[in-house]
Amino acid sequence: METEELLPIEILESEDEPDPLLASTLQLEHAAHYLDLEDWILYRLRQSEREIALNLRITRTGGETAGFGGLRVQHHTGGMPTLGPVRLARDADPHWTRAAAMEATWQLSLLALPFGGAAGSILCEPAELGERELQELVRSYGAGLNGLAGPFSDVLVPGSGCNEQVMAWLALTALQLKPQADPQCLAAVVGKPAALWGVPEYYGAVAAGVVSLLHLAPVEKWTSGSLRGRRVSIQGFGAVGGTVARLLSREGVQLIAAADTSGGIYSSAGLDTEALAKYLEHEGILFGFPGAEAVRNRDVLETEADVLVLAAAEKQITLANARRIQAPVVIEASHGAVTHAAEGQLAARGITVIPWLVAGAAAMIAAHHEWVQNTHPECGVQELRAAIDSRLQQLYAKVSTAAKEHGTSFAHAALVVAIARVAEQMRLAST
């Protein structure tokens, strides 16, 4: 079936991507039709199970009072605790938050982890707040979730705008709200500093997951299953993109193009990732890196590489440029980088898109890893990288098998497998 048959014409005419909640709902309904889901299951999965809206106030440095909106959404519990990101951003509106909670449900289902999906947001621009102001806002949000957030009710995961310090504020707020301080309360928040029983490798999880998946994807796309000698183009050279570049270079992969907010750089002979990282640390931008050709961001996306890693912003591949993408494997290492309609067009051209649903799943693996260490410290757990490799190998095999059996794209198969598992749980709970 062609992509154009799956979306209403008004969406196709408006750059193929509606608001995030409508996009997620359209994908759900498409998968539901494919699975022939019962109406009551589809109706339930369209809706969030629970939402808490917060009106947050802080005192600015100048003495004036400022208000901010906060939200926490539990999409689906199924009698289990929920787990999902908190995003601090100006555009983290209710539609984004509900869509993110729905996607968390699918990710956790794919990984067969005993959690439902959730997401939260604070409508703010962190860069515009001083440290004291940001701390007051984050702690106010954490206090507002008293009674919901908890190690066995709802676990907060770092999203955009969050770092170890933000998660430390949330964790300490959760701890202080209990009449008798219980260290186990710290498990209500993951992505914490090691001093608060966080996992040191947490923030490298997505990059490690991307590399792990690339060890699996080439089997279908390349004559050799080895990564050595492959050529990669990476859009976004921050915590995820830069780490992916360094990890891949150690395995003999050649970085030929990279981009950040300053623009792109290219070298057919390959870019030295260690030198590039040092240059970026010193200059703050990729532009001007010696020995590289300055190119446009679109050139980095459209260059002839074996792999294209998208680790920057949303909506980078749409119907407008999908026909010009040349890499046979596209890794969506940032949320929403490939629109739903564009993924369909890429699939029709034989290009495999490993969607954020799969490529970002390592963050959920890391979250579960930290949660287990905090709640069951007596249990020995495997090293995080080993956990990521083993779980993603199982996930990839499951989705690849489903895609072949049903003759559908990898991205669509991932969604179908996830929703089918949630639906089966709902049927069992109703009997």
N, C-alpha and C positions, 0 to 999 in steps of 0.2 A: 504493500500500500504506500502511495506517495505521501510525503509530508503534507502537501497542500490539501490532502483529503482529511487530515486529522485536526486541522485548526480552522476556526471560522475566518472568513475572508477579511473581516475588519481587523483581526489580529495580524494576519499576514501583511496587510497594507500599512500597519503601524510598527514597522521594524520587527515584526514577528514575536514580540515579547510583551505581554501585558504586565500588570503588577505581579509581584512574586506569589501572592496567595492564589490568584487566578491561574497563574502558570502551573503551580503545584497541583491545584484542583483539576485542571485539564489533564495533566499527566496521570493523576489518580483515576479519573473517569475513563481514560483510554485503557489503562491497565485493567480496571474493573470490567470493562466490556470484553476485553481479551480473555479474562478469567471467568466471565459469566457470573460475577459475584451477586449474591442476594442483595435486594434493595436495602434491607435493614443494615447490612454491613457497610455498604457504600454510604448510606446516609450518616451512619455513626462516624466513619473515617473522614468525612468531609468536615466535621465539626471538631472544635477543640473540646476536650473533656472538662477543663477547668481553666479559668483565667483570673489573675489578680492584677488589677490596675492600681498604680500608686501615684500619688501626687507628692513629689519630693521638694523640699525647700532647703536652701542653704543660705548662709550669710556670706556674701562676697567680701573680698578683701577691703573694698571701699566702705563696707558697712551696710549696703543695701541687701534686701532679701531677693533671691531669685528662685523661680520655680522650674521644675523639670518633671517630665513624665517618665514613669517606669512601668514595666509590664513583665509578668511571668506567665507563660502558657504551658499547660500540660496537655499535649495532644491526645495521648493514649496511655493508660496505665495498665489495664489488664490485670489488676490486682498486684502490680509490681511497683517499685519505686521508679521515678522517672529520672532522666539524665539528659542534659543538653546545655548548649552554650549561652553565655550572657554577652551581649554586644553593646558597646558604648559607641554610639555614632548618631549623627544628626538625622540620618535617614533610616534609623532602626524603628520604623513605625509599626503599628499593630499588624498590618498585613505581612510585613517581612517576618515579624516574630512568629506569627501563626504558621507561616510557610516553613520557617526553620524548625519549628517544633515537629511539624509533620515529617520533614526530611529526617530528623533525628530518630523518629519512630522507625523509618525504613532502614536507616543505617544500623541501628541496634538489632533489628530483625535479621538483616543480612548476616550479621556477626553472631547471631544466636546468643546474645547477651541478655541476662534476665532483667531488663529495664524497658520502660516505655520512653517515648520521646518527649522532650520539653525544650523550651527556649525562653530566654529573657532578654530584656533590652532596657537601656537608659538613654533617653533622647538627649544627647549632649554632644559637644565637640570637645574631647579631652584636651586637645592642644590649647584650647582657649581658657582652661582652668588652671589655677595654681595648684601646687601639690596639696595644700591644706584644703582648698575648695573641693578638689577631686576626692580626697579622702572622706570629707564630710558627706559628699553626695553618694559615694559607694557604700559607706556605712549606713546611711539613711535607707538606701535600697535594701541592704542586707537585713536591717531591722524590720523593714516592712514585710519581709518574707518570713518573719518569725511565725512558726506554726505550719509553714509549708516546706521550706527548705530543711533538709535533714538527711542524715546518711541512709535512712531507710524510707524516705518519702520523696525527696527531690534533690538531686545532686547538681551543683552549679559547675559548669565547665567554661574555661576561658574562650571567648570569641574575639572578634575584632575590637580593638581598643583596650583589651585586657592584657596584663602581664603578671608576673609573679607577685608584684607589690599589690596590685588590685585584688588578686585572689587571696593574698594574706589578709587584707582588710576585711574581706567578706568572711573568711574563715574565723578570724578573731572575733568578729561581730557575732557569729553563730555561737561561738564558745562562751562569750560573755552574757548572752541572753539566757543561758541555762542557770536555774537557781543553784545547782551544784555543778561546778565546772566538770565536764566529762570530756576527756581528750578525744573520745570517739566522735564527738560533734564536729571535729575538724574534717571528717570524711564527708561532710555535707558540701565541701568545696574541694575541687581538684585543680592541679596546675599551680600548687603552692610552692614556696621556697623549700629547699631541703630541710631547713631548720624547723619547719612546721610539718615535717613528715611528707614532703612532696617528693616526686620522682625527678631526679636531676635531668633525665633525658626527655622529659615530657614535651618540651617545646621543639624538639627535633623529630617528633613522631611522624608528622605528615611527610616530611622529606624522606625519612627512612621508609615510610610506606610506599612512596612513589618509586623509590629504587627497588624495593621488593617486588612491586608489580611489574616493573620493567624486566625483571628476570623471568617473568611468566609470559608477558605479552609477545615478545619476539618469536616464540615458538610457532605462532600462527602467521606472523608477518614476514619473517626473514628466513633465509635458507639455513643460517646458523643460529643456534639458540644463545650464542655468546653475545654479551654487550660490547666486548672489546672491538674497537674500530668503528663503532656506530657514531653517528653525528646527531647532536642534539641542539635544539634552539629553545631558549628559555625566556619567556616574558615575565618580568618581575624578578628582581635580584635581591630580595629581602631575606627574612628568616627562612622561608621555605625555598624559594628559587636559588638563593646563594648556596644553601646547604646541599640541595640536590646537585648543583654543579660540582661542588667539591667532592661529594660522595661518588658521583659518576666518574669524575676524572681519575679517581683512585682505581677504577675498574677498567681504565683504558678507553673511556668514552670521550669523544672530542666535542667540546663546546664550540660551535661555529657562529652563534648569534645570541645576543642577550639584549634586554631592554629594561629600563626603569622609567621613572617620570621624566627624566632628562632626554630620553630618546633611545635609539638603538645603536649597537655596534656590531660589526660583522668581520669575520676573517675566514676565508676558505681554508687556510692552513691551521685554524684552530686558535682559540684564546686560552692563555695561561690562567687557569682559574685561581691559583694562589696569588699571582700578581694582581689579578683583577680584584680579588677580595681586599688586598692591601690598598690598592688605588681607591677603591670605593670607601674604605675606612678613612683614608686621608682626605679625599676630595668631596665625599658625600654623594657623588653622582658617577654614573658610568661614562658620560660624555667626555670625550677627550682622551680616552685610554690609548696610550701609545701603541702604534702598530696595528690599530683596528680602523676599519672604515666606518664613518658615521652614516647611519641609515635611519629610515623612519621606523616607527613602531610597527606599521603594517608590513614592512619588509621582513621584520623578525618573525612575524606570524606566518608569512607566506614563503619563507625561504625553503629551499629543497633540503630537508633534513630527514633523518630516520624517525625522530621523535620530536614533537612539539610539546613543551611543558608550559601550561598556563598557570602562573603563580602571582597574578596581579589583581586586576579588577574584574567586575562582572561585565557580561555582554561584550566580550572581546571578539567572539566569532558569532556572527549573525547571518541571516540570509544575504546580507549585502556583500560579505566577503567569503562565505563558505566555499564557493566554487574555486577560489584561488588558493585554498590551503593544499599544500603538497605533501606534508608529512603523513605517512601511512598510519602512525599511532599518535593520538592526541591525548595528553593527560590533563584532566581538569583539576589542577592542584589548588585552585581557589574557587570559592563558591559561586556558581552561576556564570562562569566564564564562557560557556557555550550555551546559546539559547536552545530551547527544545526543538524548534523548527530547524535550526541550523544543524543540530545533531542528526536529524532525520536525513538532511541533504548529504552530510558527510558519510553517513552509513550507506546511502544509495550509491556513493562513489567508491565504496569499499574501504573507507577509512574507519578504523576502530577508535571510538571515543571512550576512554575510561572515565566515567563521570565522577563528579565530586562525591556522589553517593558511595562510590567504591574508593576513589583516590584519597578522600578525606577521612575514610573510616579508621585510619590508624590513630586519629585523635581520640576516637571513642575507645579504642583498645587501650591507649595510654590512660584515659580517664578511669576505665574499669580496673586497670592495673594498680593505680594509686588508691582507688577505693578499697580494693581487696587488702592491700598492705595496711591501710588505716583501720579497717573494720575487723580484719582477721590476721593480726600480726604474727600469730602463732603458726600460720600456714606458710609453708615455703612456696614461693612463686618463681616462675622462670624469669630470666632476664628480659627486659622490655623488648629489645630488638628481636629476640627469639620469639616472643609472644606475637609481635607484629608479623613476622615472617610466616609463622605457622597459621595464624588466623586468616591472613590475607591469601595464603595459598589455598586454604579450604574455600574461602569466599570466591576467589577467582575461578577455581575449578567448577564450583556449583553454578556460577553465572554463565561461564563459557559453555557448559553442557546444556543449560537451558536455552541459550541463544542458538545452538546448533539444532537441538531437538525441535524448536518451534520456528526456526528460520527467521529470527528477528535480530535486531542489533544488540550489541553487548549492553548498551545503556538501557534499552527498553527491557531486556531480560533481567537486569539487576532490579529494576522497579517491580517487575512481575513476581520475581522470586520473593522479594521482601514483603509485598502486599499479600501474597498467597499464604505466607507463614503467619502473618498477623491475623488474617481471616480465619485460618484454621484454629488459632488460639481462641478467637471469639466464638466460634462454633462450639468448641469444647466447653467453654465457660457457660454457654447458654443451655447446655443439656443437663 
